[in-house]
Amino acid sequence: MQNVFITGASGCIGHYVVEALAERSDCHLYLFLRNPQKLALALDPERVTIVQGDLLQIEQQAELLRQMDVAIHLVAAWGGEAISRAVNVTKTLALFDLLDRDRCQKILYFSTASLLDRQNQPVAVAGRAGTEYIRTKYEMLMRRDEAKLRDRLVTLYPTLVFGGSERHPHSHIAGGLKDVMRWLGLIRFFKADGSFHFMHAEDIAKIVVHLFESSVREGDWVLGQPALHVNDCIEQVCHFYHKRIYFRLPLPIRLGRTLAVLFGAKLSEWDDYCLAHRHFVHKAVDPPTFNLPSSYPTVASLLQQYG
């Protein structure tokens, strides 16, 4: 029986990961939650233990952490510079170091693909000019070699995450889908230059379970379906909703900068970087990479779920 310590279980990805691992008879899950009421899953107490606490006081869990065979660290913060650095860097390193080197086999740690370029290498501007969340995640990436279990650290970099249902909280992007769809009648007549990856949280959970079971001890994995161009995405959405595209007007990148000036906004260095590097393409993996089926491989499959 393996003991598995999971942070961030109340989030979108966390719900899917817990649901997948809770079905296994060979592990006991310890869900570290600040607010257990946010957990919407019905779980077997024989296989799951709720540990209420705050990552800012992770040292209080020192004795429990020494009994863990695997840790899955999902929790993150973006509520101000101080709290973001404390949670995303200082206490994350503290959590890793409280694990017993003679017992813990691996750590699955969630970062963000926003830190990486096309070759999956860190982008310095992310640490210098990104949002507080991105800056602190970048700092953690630069400091992860300080962890005494660095040789057991598997770092996962999600791209755009979709997910959510009656028993799973919606991801931030999925939560805003309805607002975007209201503008589909207008959006369909424009085209823009840009690309991105996405992945449903259920497919992320499949990869997590695979890495949990595998002999992989360390490494970096960007999680995303094959890159999708913005214009192809719009076409697929319109096809799904039976909306015809009669013509398409190009939206020049300089328009974004012009609108910012007109509305009195000042683009940051990070904004400029994102506009200049608008093809957010990486060397990504999806479930088929590991010979697993994807539940949501296309835009149509995502829309089918949300109706």
Secondary structure, DSSP 8 states (H G I E B T S, - for coil): -EEEEEE-TTSHHHHHHHHHHHT-SSEEEEEEES-GGG------TTTEEEEE--GGGGGGGHHHHTT-SEEEE-----SSHHHHHIIIIIHHHHHHHHS-TTT--EEEEE--GGGB-TTS-B-HHHHHHS-HHHHHHHHHHHHGGGSTTGGGEEEEEE-EEE--BTTB---HHHHTHHHHHTTHHHHTTEE---EE-EEEHHHHHHHHHHHHHSS--SEEEEE-SS-EEHHHHHHHHHHHTT------EE--THHHHHHHHHTT----HHHHHHHHT-B----EE-GGGGT---SS-SHHHHHHHH-
